[in-house]
């Protein structure tokens, strides 16, 4: 998630001074075959309800949102993308695993 950074600039009397802003430094999205994703079931802080959690994506947040949207639509459930993780409502770990493998991702199941 991109956050605005505080910029500490000291006033300069040099009229030609240009401050170089750091661009949003997101990692370049790796191809699916080089991604190592982990799929697990999580119940923590969710009042006992299960969610399928996809972790380990390396790349642009927009690409992560697109992947999350595809998984949610194929599973027919809701979910969200937060903090570099995809949360899919319900226990659909096996279906998400199969979909990611079909898309060419390297996927491992976490947990039991």
N, C-alpha and C positions, 0 to 999 in steps of 0.2 A: 504494500500500500504506500503510495507516494505521500510524503509529508512535506510541508513547506519548511525549509530550513531557515534559521535566522542568519542573517548576513551581518557580520560585524565589520563595518567599513569606517575607517577613520577619515575625517574630512581632509581632502588634499587641496592644496593651493595650486597644484599643477593643472593648467587648463586642458592639457592633452591626456590626462589620466583617464583610463578606461578600466573599470573593474571587470575581470573575467568571471562570469557566473559559471558555476559548475552545472553542467547539463545533468538531467536526470540520468544517473548512471545505472541503468538496468542491464543485467546480463543479456547477452544475445541468446535468443531461444535456441536450444540445442535441437537437432533433429530427433524424432521419436525413438529411433533405434539407440540413441546415446543417452536418453533419459532413464533414470532409475527411480521408478515410482513405487510407493508402498501403499497398499490398500488394507485398511483395518476397520474394525467396528469399535465405536466409542460411545460410552454412556456417561462420561464424567460431566458434571454440572449441567445435565440436560433432563433432570427430574426422572431419570430411569429410562428415558426414551433413547432408542438406538439411532445412530447416524453412521453412515459409511464415510470414512475419512480417507482422502487421497493426498499423500504427502510426497515431497521430494522433487517437485517440478522446478526446473531451472530455466528462467527466461523472463520474457516480458509479461507484465500482469495482464495485458489485453489478451495474449495467447492463452493464459491460464483461464481467464473468464470464458473464452471461446470453448475451451476443452470442458469446463464445468457446465456450460450451457448444453453442449452436445450430450454429455453424460446424463444430465437431468432429463432432457427430452427423450433419450433412448430408454431410460428407466421409467419414465412416466411419473416422476415424483418431483418434489421441490428440493431446494437446497440453496447453498450460497458459496461464495468464494471469499475467504477471509484469511489474512495473514499468510498468504502463500499456500493455503490448503483449500481443497474442495470438500465441502460438506454436502452429502447427499442424504436426504431423509430416509430413514428405514434401514433394514438389514438387507442390502442388495450387493453385498461384497462380491459374491461370485459373478453376478451379472456385470458389475463394473470391471472386474478383473478380465472377464472375457472380452468386453468391449475395448479395453485398453490394449490387450494383446492383439486383437484384430486390427487396431489402428497402428500397430507396429511398435508400441512402447515396451520397454523391459520392465516387467511388473513382478513384485513379490508380495505375498500375503503376510501380514503381520498379525500376531496374536493367534488364538486358537481357531 
